[in-house]
Amino acid sequence: MAQHWADFQYEIYLNGMTGAVPRLPTDLTRLEELVERRLGPGPVGYVAGSAGSGSTAAANRAALDRRRIVPRMLRDVHERELSVEVLGRSLPAPLALAPVGVLSIMHPDAESAAARAAAAQGVPFVLSSASSTPMEQVAEAMGDAERWFQLYWAKDREVTKSFLDRAKASGFTALLVTLDTPLLAWRPRDLDQAYLPFLHGVGTANYFTDPAFRAGLAKPVHEDPNAAVTHFVGMFADPAKTWPDLAFLRENWDGPIVLKGILHPDDARLAADAGMDGVVVSNHGGRQVAGSVAAADALPRVAEAVGDRLTVLFDSGVRTGDDVFKALALGARAVLVGRPYAYGLGLDGQAGVEHVIRCLLAELDLTLALTGHAAPGTVSADDLETETA
């Protein structure tokens, strides 16, 4: 029998018979406010902040809010099956945890706690290149659970190749290549605090443990940490990369490759022409280009352009189960959620991340059922209306 994620609500109500209530709000939009109160301004600003005035992050939310769901009645939804096929893998629901770097600034258990939470709920965990924990350690925390690796494509080919070799050896099955960060954007919340964790050697664990990276240092990392940071900053990203460079990744990675940060249908077509397996329609949660098109507004055009050739995934602005429903209706195969689970981690460690996953999927399950759907695959643009301003 299919797992009914919606049963989480009955678990909560039954626990209430003993006077127990959830440790965190079940309205996940409230988590950011709690994090703002409990964590320092540096870490909060780094995770919650956006490029420029925050206009793109606001547009991401507005684009999802503008779409309204039109429920249908008297359809058999008593048995629901949320599982989906994504990149050749069977997932229990159309959800994965997006790559979020430097999670140690949110909680000391960092990526390992988030990865264990994902594994416990059966959803994929996407590990950031810029994690606080080496990829091998995160893999160990997950056992044989589904995990994908996000690559920040370094200037140094040997370091990139080493990362890919290590990720493959650690059981990461898919590669998500972030294209929208060849430079760090203008981020006032970080700038106002002069806060960039990498300069303190935080979020550099994969680099500082990498043999190819260390081969470029005159002294071991622990003997001259400042030189290691300087070496990292010099190679972290490469604004000179172009489409033909993707051939290098294809030569050095034999699993699915997904390009993250695609917003234009022509870029999606170029990805398909380059032999990629998927795209993530994303504007980095509004963190890279202020004034950018909202990710949910870009999604339908990308899905129309390449949905028959590539796996189309989505992130940026997702906060609730109905947001996931809307992304599916707009053409996404599955959704990556970022900030909400980072907030859950900051507030309650692994349990906080599991709470976020279970709330999202319970709400998605209920939204599907209450709108006349027994599976994500039947959701389409016909289930939405768009409000006009």
C-alpha positions as CSV (number, residue, x, y, z in Angstrom):
1,M,0.0,0.0,0.0
2,A,1.2,3.5,-0.8
3,Q,2.5,5.7,1.9
4,H,0.0,8.3,2.9
5,W,2.2,11.3,3.9
6,A,-1.0,13.0,5.1
7,D,-1.2,10.6,8.1
8,F,1.4,12.9,9.8
9,Q,-1.5,15.2,10.8
10,Y,-3.2,12.3,12.7
11,E,0.1,11.5,14.4
12,I,0.3,15.1,15.6
13,Y,-3.4,15.0,16.8
14,L,-2.9,11.7,18.6
15,N,0.3,13.0,20.3
16,G,-1.9,15.9,21.4
17,M,-3.9,13.5,23.5
18,T,-0.9,13.4,25.9
19,G,-0.5,17.1,25.8
20,A,2.4,17.1,23.3
21,V,2.5,19.6,20.5
22,P,5.0,19.9,17.7
23,R,8.3,21.6,18.6
24,L,8.2,23.7,15.5
25,P,5.3,25.4,13.7
26,T,3.5,23.3,11.0
27,D,3.1,26.5,9.0
28,L,6.6,26.5,7.5
29,T,6.4,30.1,6.5
30,R,6.9,31.0,10.2
31,L,10.3,29.3,10.5
32,E,12.2,32.3,9.1
33,E,10.9,34.6,11.7
34,L,11.9,32.1,14.5
35,V,15.4,31.8,13.0
36,E,15.8,35.5,12.8
37,R,15.1,35.7,16.6
38,R,17.3,32.8,17.6
39,L,20.4,32.9,15.4
40,G,23.0,35.7,14.9
41,P,22.6,38.3,12.2
42,G,25.5,36.9,10.2
43,P,24.3,33.3,9.7
44,V,20.6,34.4,9.4
45,G,21.5,37.0,6.7
46,Y,23.6,34.5,4.8
47,V,20.8,32.0,4.5
48,A,17.7,34.3,4.4
49,G,19.3,37.1,2.5
50,S,19.1,37.8,-1.2
51,A,20.7,39.8,-4.0
52,G,20.2,43.5,-4.1
53,S,16.9,44.8,-2.6
54,G,15.5,41.3,-2.4
55,S,13.2,42.0,-5.4
56,T,13.9,38.5,-7.0
57,A,13.1,36.6,-3.8
58,A,9.9,38.6,-3.5
59,A,9.1,37.9,-7.1
60,N,9.6,34.2,-6.6
61,R,6.9,34.2,-3.9
62,A,4.6,36.5,-5.8
63,A,4.8,34.3,-8.9
64,L,3.7,31.2,-6.9
65,D,1.1,33.2,-5.0
66,R,-0.4,34.6,-8.2
67,R,-1.2,31.0,-9.3
68,R,-4.4,29.7,-7.7
69,I,-5.4,26.1,-7.5
70,V,-8.8,25.0,-8.9
71,P,-10.0,21.9,-7.0
72,R,-12.0,19.2,-8.7
73,M,-14.6,17.1,-7.0
74,L,-15.8,13.5,-6.8
75,R,-12.7,11.8,-8.0
76,D,-11.4,8.6,-6.3
77,V,-8.5,9.8,-4.2
78,H,-8.7,7.3,-1.3
79,E,-5.5,5.6,-2.4
80,R,-2.7,8.0,-3.4
81,E,0.8,7.3,-4.7
82,L,3.2,10.1,-4.6
83,S,6.2,8.2,-5.9
84,V,7.9,9.5,-9.1
85,E,10.7,8.5,-11.4
86,V,13.4,11.1,-11.5
87,L,16.7,10.7,-13.4
88,G,16.2,7.0,-13.6
89,R,15.6,6.7,-9.8
90,S,12.4,5.9,-8.1
91,L,11.6,8.5,-5.4
92,P,8.8,8.3,-2.7
93,A,7.6,11.8,-3.5
94,P,8.5,14.6,-6.0
95,L,10.8,16.3,-3.5
96,A,14.6,16.6,-2.7
97,L,16.6,18.7,-0.4
98,A,18.3,21.4,-2.4
99,P,22.1,22.1,-2.0
100,V,22.6,24.7,0.7
101,G,26.2,25.5,1.6
102,V,27.9,26.1,4.9
103,L,25.2,24.5,7.1
104,S,27.4,24.5,10.1
105,I,26.5,28.2,10.6
106,M,22.9,26.9,11.2
107,H,23.7,24.0,13.5
108,P,26.8,22.2,14.6
109,D,25.6,18.8,13.1
110,A,25.4,20.6,9.8
111,E,25.1,18.6,6.6
112,S,25.3,15.3,8.3
113,A,22.1,16.0,10.3
114,A,20.2,17.2,7.2
115,A,21.4,14.2,5.2
116,R,20.3,11.8,7.9
117,A,16.9,13.5,8.0
118,A,16.5,13.1,4.2
119,A,17.6,9.5,4.4
120,A,15.1,8.8,7.2
121,Q,12.3,10.1,5.1
122,G,13.5,8.6,1.8
123,V,14.0,11.9,-0.1
124,P,17.3,12.7,-1.9
125,F,19.8,15.0,-0.3
126,V,21.8,17.2,-2.6
127,L,25.2,18.0,-1.1
128,S,26.7,21.4,-1.8
129,S,30.3,21.6,-3.0
130,A,30.5,24.4,-0.4
131,S,29.5,22.2,2.5
132,S,31.0,22.4,6.0
133,T,31.4,18.6,6.1
134,P,33.5,16.5,3.6
135,M,31.4,14.5,1.1
136,E,32.7,11.2,2.4
137,Q,31.4,11.9,5.9
138,V,28.0,12.9,4.6
139,A,27.8,9.8,2.5
140,E,28.6,7.7,5.6
141,A,25.8,9.4,7.5
142,M,23.3,8.4,4.8
143,G,24.1,4.7,4.4
144,D,22.7,3.6,1.1
145,A,20.1,6.4,0.8
146,E,19.7,8.5,-2.4
147,R,22.2,11.3,-2.7
148,W,23.2,13.8,-5.4
149,F,26.2,16.1,-5.6
150,Q,26.1,19.8,-6.5
151,L,29.2,21.1,-8.2
152,Y,30.6,24.6,-8.1
153,W,32.7,24.3,-11.2
154,A,36.2,25.3,-10.2
155,K,38.8,27.0,-12.4
156,D,41.2,24.1,-11.6
157,R,40.3,21.1,-13.8
158,E,42.2,18.7,-11.5
159,V,40.2,19.8,-8.5
160,T,36.9,19.5,-10.4
161,K,37.9,16.0,-11.6
162,S,38.9,15.0,-8.1
163,F,35.5,16.2,-6.7
164,L,33.7,14.1,-9.4
165,D,35.8,11.0,-8.6
166,R,35.3,11.4,-4.8
167,A,31.5,12.0,-5.3
168,K,31.2,8.9,-7.5
169,A,33.2,6.8,-5.0
170,S,31.0,8.1,-2.2
171,G,27.8,6.9,-3.9
172,F,26.4,10.2,-5.2
173,T,24.4,9.2,-8.2
174,A,23.5,12.5,-10.0
175,L,25.5,15.6,-10.6
176,L,23.9,19.1,-10.3
177,V,26.1,21.7,-11.8
178,T,25.3,25.3,-10.6
179,L,25.7,27.7,-13.5
180,D,24.3,30.9,-12.0
181,T,27.2,31.6,-9.6
182,P,30.3,32.4,-11.7
183,L,30.6,35.4,-9.3
184,L,29.1,36.1,-6.0
185,A,26.2,38.6,-6.3
186,W,25.8,41.9,-4.5
187,R,24.2,40.7,-1.2
188,P,23.6,43.6,1.2
189,R,22.7,41.5,4.2
190,D,26.1,39.8,4.0
191,L,27.9,43.0,3.0
192,D,26.4,45.0,5.9
193,Q,27.8,42.4,8.4
194,A,31.0,42.0,6.3
195,Y,30.1,38.3,6.7
196,L,31.5,35.7,4.3
197,P,32.1,32.3,6.1
198,F,34.5,31.0,3.4
199,L,37.1,33.6,4.4
200,H,37.2,31.9,7.8
201,G,37.6,28.4,6.3
202,V,33.9,27.6,6.9
203,G,32.2,25.9,4.0
204,T,35.5,24.8,2.5
205,A,35.6,21.2,3.8
206,N,35.5,19.5,0.4
207,Y,38.3,21.7,-0.8
208,F,40.5,21.5,2.2
209,T,40.2,17.6,2.3
210,D,40.9,17.3,-1.5
211,P,44.2,15.9,-2.6
212,A,44.2,17.9,-5.9
213,F,43.4,21.1,-4.0
214,R,46.1,20.4,-1.3
215,A,48.7,19.7,-4.1
216,G,48.4,23.4,-5.0
217,L,49.4,24.6,-1.5
218,A,52.9,25.3,-0.3
219,K,52.1,24.2,3.3
220,P,49.4,21.9,4.7
221,V,46.1,23.6,5.4
222,H,46.5,23.6,9.2
223,E,49.9,25.2,9.0
224,D,48.8,28.1,6.8
225,P,45.0,28.4,6.8
226,N,45.0,31.9,5.3
227,A,47.0,30.6,2.2
228,A,44.4,27.8,1.8
229,V,41.5,30.3,1.9
230,T,43.3,32.5,-0.6
231,H,43.8,29.5,-2.9
232,F,40.1,28.5,-2.5
233,V,38.9,32.1,-3.3
234,G,41.1,32.1,-6.5
235,M,39.6,29.0,-7.9
236,F,36.1,28.7,-6.5
237,A,34.2,29.8,-9.7
238,D,35.1,30.5,-13.3
239,P,33.3,33.3,-15.2
240,A,35.1,32.2,-18.4
241,K,33.2,28.9,-18.7
242,T,31.0,28.4,-21.9
243,W,28.8,25.6,-23.3
244,P,31.5,23.6,-25.0
245,D,33.2,23.2,-21.5
246,L,30.3,20.8,-20.6
247,A,32.1,18.1,-22.6
248,F,34.7,17.9,-19.8
249,L,32.0,17.1,-17.2
250,R,30.4,14.4,-19.5
251,E,33.8,12.8,-19.9
252,N,34.4,12.7,-16.2
253,W,31.0,11.8,-14.8
254,D,29.0,8.7,-16.1
255,G,25.8,9.4,-14.2
256,P,23.0,12.0,-14.9
257,I,24.1,15.6,-15.2
258,V,21.6,18.4,-14.4
259,L,22.3,22.1,-15.0
260,K,21.0,24.3,-12.2
261,G,20.1,27.9,-12.7
262,I,18.3,27.7,-16.1
263,L,15.7,30.4,-16.7
264,H,15.6,30.8,-20.5
265,P,14.2,28.2,-22.8
266,D,17.1,28.6,-25.3
267,D,19.5,27.7,-22.5
268,A,17.4,24.7,-21.7
269,R,17.6,23.7,-25.4
270,L,21.4,24.1,-25.4
271,A,21.6,21.9,-22.3
272,A,19.6,19.2,-24.2
273,D,21.9,19.6,-27.3
274,A,24.9,19.2,-25.0
275,G,23.7,15.8,-23.9
276,M,22.7,16.8,-20.4
277,D,20.0,14.9,-18.5
278,G,18.1,17.6,-16.8
279,V,17.8,21.3,-15.7
280,V,16.8,23.0,-12.5
281,V,14.7,26.0,-13.2
282,S,16.1,28.3,-10.5
283,N,17.3,31.8,-9.8
284,H,19.3,30.6,-6.7
285,G,16.4,31.6,-4.5
286,G,16.8,35.2,-5.5
287,R,20.4,35.3,-4.3
288,Q,22.2,36.0,-7.6
289,V,20.5,38.5,-9.8
290,A,18.3,41.2,-8.3
291,G,15.4,42.1,-10.7
292,S,15.5,38.6,-12.2
293,V,12.5,36.8,-13.7
294,A,10.7,34.8,-11.0
295,A,11.6,31.1,-11.3
296,A,7.9,30.0,-11.4
297,D,7.3,32.4,-14.3
298,A,10.3,30.9,-16.2
299,L,9.2,27.3,-15.5
300,P,6.4,26.8,-18.0
301,R,8.5,28.1,-21.0
302,V,11.4,25.8,-20.1
303,A,9.1,22.8,-19.5
304,E,7.5,23.5,-22.9
305,A,10.8,23.8,-24.6
306,V,12.6,20.7,-23.3
307,G,10.1,18.7,-21.1
308,D,10.1,15.9,-23.7
309,R,14.0,15.7,-23.8
310,L,15.1,16.5,-20.2
311,T,14.1,16.1,-16.6
312,V,12.8,19.5,-15.5
313,L,13.3,20.2,-11.8
314,F,12.4,23.4,-9.9
315,D,13.5,25.5,-6.9
316,S,13.3,29.1,-5.7
317,G,10.5,30.3,-3.5
318,V,9.1,26.9,-2.4
319,R,7.8,27.1,1.2
320,T,4.6,24.9,1.3
321,G,3.0,21.8,0.0
322,D,0.7,23.8,-2.3
323,D,3.9,25.5,-3.7
324,V,5.1,22.0,-4.7
325,F,1.7,21.3,-6.3
326,K,1.9,24.5,-8.3
327,A,5.4,23.7,-9.5
328,L,4.3,20.3,-10.7
329,A,1.4,21.9,-12.5
330,L,3.7,24.4,-14.2
331,G,5.8,21.5,-15.6
332,A,8.3,20.4,-13.0
333,R,9.0,16.7,-12.5
334,A,10.1,17.3,-8.9
335,V,10.9,20.2,-6.6
336,L,14.0,21.0,-4.6
337,V,13.4,22.8,-1.3
338,G,16.2,24.9,0.3
339,R,15.7,27.6,3.0
340,P,12.8,25.9,4.9
341,Y,14.9,22.8,5.7
342,A,17.9,25.0,6.6
343,Y,15.7,26.9,9.0
344,G,14.4,23.6,10.5
345,L,18.1,22.5,10.9
346,G,18.9,25.8,12.7
347,L,16.0,25.4,15.1
348,D,16.0,21.7,15.9
349,G,18.8,19.8,14.1
350,Q,18.0,16.6,12.3
351,A,14.5,16.5,13.9
352,G,13.8,20.0,12.6
353,V,14.7,18.9,9.0
354,E,12.5,15.8,9.3
355,H,9.7,18.0,10.5
356,V,10.0,20.2,7.5
357,I,10.0,17.3,5.0
358,R,7.0,15.6,6.7
359,C,5.0,18.9,6.8
360,L,5.7,19.6,3.2
361,L,4.8,16.2,2.0
362,A,1.7,15.9,4.3
363,E,0.5,19.2,2.9
364,L,1.3,18.1,-0.7
365,D,-0.5,14.8,-0.2
366,L,-3.6,16.6,1.2
367,T,-3.5,19.2,-1.6
368,L,-3.4,16.5,-4.2
369,A,-6.3,14.6,-2.6
370,L,-8.5,17.7,-2.0
371,T,-8.1,18.8,-5.6
372,G,-9.0,15.5,-7.1
373,H,-5.5,13.9,-7.7
374,A,-4.3,10.5,-6.6
375,A,-0.7,11.0,-8.0
376,P,1.6,13.9,-9.0
377,G,1.6,12.8,-12.7
378,T,-2.0,13.9,-13.3
379,V,-1.4,17.5,-12.2
380,S,-1.3,20.0,-15.1
381,A,-1.6,23.6,-16.0
382,D,-5.4,23.0,-16.2
383,D,-5.4,22.9,-12.4
384,L,-4.3,26.5,-12.0
385,E,-5.6,29.9,-12.7
386,T,-3.4,33.0,-12.7
387,E,-4.6,36.1,-11.0
388,T,-4.0,39.3,-12.8
389,A,-2.8,42.4,-10.9
